[in-house]
Amino acid sequence: MKNLMKSIRITLVFCLFFAVFYILILLIFAHFAGPGKDGNAETVTLNGKVVGVANVGQTFTKDIFFWGRPSCAGNGYDASSSAGSNKGPSNKEYLAEVEARIDTFLVHHPYLSRKEVPAEMVTASASGLDPDITPESAYVQVKRVASARRMNEAKVKGIVAKAIEKPLLGLFGPAKVNVLKLNVALEEINSTIK
């Protein structure tokens, strides 16, 4: 009976610790170490207005913008419907969808061959919310964006180069480009929106 009471007390202490103190520790950590102010999501602003959240993708379809990965989350980047398509590479419907995306991508990038289309630009991420693309996928779009904005390709390439986020400590994770931040940086230099 003595051991039973000890076990119950230890269980209650651990429940209290993990239900309250552990969550408080995480909130304090997020408050000071998180990307946004006060532990909130990192917002991206343009001309003093919030245009989005850095860790959730957005749909860009105009040629003047860099495009992100396609999204299968609801109507696109819908956090309440976050999920992949769950269709495998042998699914005919999925293959037709990818082929249609490749065709659309090539219409806007006629300087590329079918083999040069980055796979990530025609396939959705597992969450459907991915805000990042690889530097290679950004560089593939430089010619289209520069032409649409009537900018020098080298200048647009330089903007992409500055937007590349290196792996943490040079080891953890891939190099990536946040599409929203890249488009905002482009707009700050060359605004074409009236």
N, C-alpha and C positions, 0 to 999 in steps of 0.2 A: 504493500500500500504506500509505503514511504517513497519508493521509486516512481510509482504512478503519479503522485503529487508533484515530484520534481519534474517529471516529463511534461506534465500539463503546464507548470510554470514556465519551463523553457520554451515550450511551444507558444505560449502567450507572448513571451518576450520577443521571440523571433517574428511572430505575426505583427506585433506592434512596430518592431524595427523595420521590417520590409514594407509594411503598409504606410508608414509615416516617415520615418527618418531617411530611409533610402530614397524615397521620392523627393524629399526636401533636399538631399545632397545633390541629386540629379538636377533639380531646378536651380540650385545655387551655381552649380557647374555651368549649366546652360546660360545663366545670366551673365557670367563673366567670360566664358570661353566660346559662347555661341557666336555665329556670324552676324546676327542682327543685334540691335540695341535691346536691352532688357530680356535677352533670351528668346526674342521673337524671330520669325523668319526674316531673312535678308531681303529687303525690298529694293527694287531698282527704280531710280527716278530719272526723268528726262525733263528739263526745263522746270524743275521744281515740282513736277507731278509724278506720283507713283504710277509706273507703267506695268509692273508685274512683280512677281516673287522669283528670286534667283534659282530656287531649287525645284520649280515646277515649269515644265516646258510650255511654250505657246505656239500657236499655228501662225506661220508666216508663209504667204503664198506669192507675194509680189516679187518681181525680179530685183527690186532695189534692196531687198533684205536677204540675209543668209537664212537658209531654211534649217530646221531641226529634223529630228527623226519623226516618222509618221507615228500617230498615236491610235491605239485601239481602245482607249479609255473613254467610253461614252461617245460623245460627239467630238472628242479630241481633247486630251489633257484635262479630263473631268476627274478630279480627285475622288469624288464619291463613287466612281465606276472604275477605279484603278485596277487594271489587269491586262494581261496579254491576250492575244486572240485564242490561245490554246490550240492552234492549228499547226500541225506538223508539216515537214517538207514534202510529205507524200499526199497531202490534202489538195485536191484539184482546185477547189475554190480559193485556197490560200495562194497557190501558185499563180492562178489567174490574177489575183489581187496584186501580187508582187510584180508580175509582168506588166500590168497596167501602170503601176508606179514607176517602173523602169522607163516605159514609153513616155510618160509625162515628164520625167526627169530629163530624158534625152531631147524632148521638144525644147526645153528651156536651156539645155546645155548641148547644142549641136556640135560643139568642138570635141565632145567625148565619144568614145566607142562604147558599145554595150558592156564590154569587159571592164571598162574604166569606171563604171558607176559604182560607188562605194555601197557595199551591202547594207550598212547601217542607214543609208538614206532611203532605202526602199523596204526596210523591215522595222516593225515596231519593237520597242523595248518591252521587257517583261512587265513593268509597271504601267507603261503607257504614258508616263509623266516625265520621262528623261529630258532634262533641260540642256544636256551637253552632247556635243559631237566630237569626233577626233579631229586633230589639226588637219589631217589629210582630207577629211570631208569638207572642212572649211576652205582649204586651198583649192579644191576642185571647183568651188563656187565663185572664186575671186573674179574670173573673167566675166561671168554673167553680171555680177553685182557692179563691177567697175564700169562695164558698158552701160548698164541701166542708169547709173548715177553720173555718167560722163566723167569718170575719174580715172586717173592713172592707175594701172594695175599694180604697179610697184607700191603705190601709196596704200591701196587696199590690202595688199599682202602685208605691209608693215603694221596695219591696224590688227590684222589677224594674229601676227606674230606677238604683238603686245598682249593680246587677249588669251594667249595659251596659258593654262594653269598647269604647272609642272606637278609630277607625282610628289606626294608628301614625303619629305626628307630624301627625295630623289629615288625612292624605292617603292612606296606603297601606292598602288593604283596607277592608271594610265594618265598620260598627258591628255588634257581635254580643253574644249572651248565652250563656254557658256554662251548659247546662241542669243539670248536676250541681252546679256551684257555686251556682246559683240555688236549687235544691231544698234544699241544705245550709243556705243562709242562711235560707230559709223555716223549716226544721226548728229552727234555733237560736232563732228568734223564737217559733214556734208549733208545738211538737212534738205530733203527733197519733198517733204510733206508740207502741203499748203494748209 
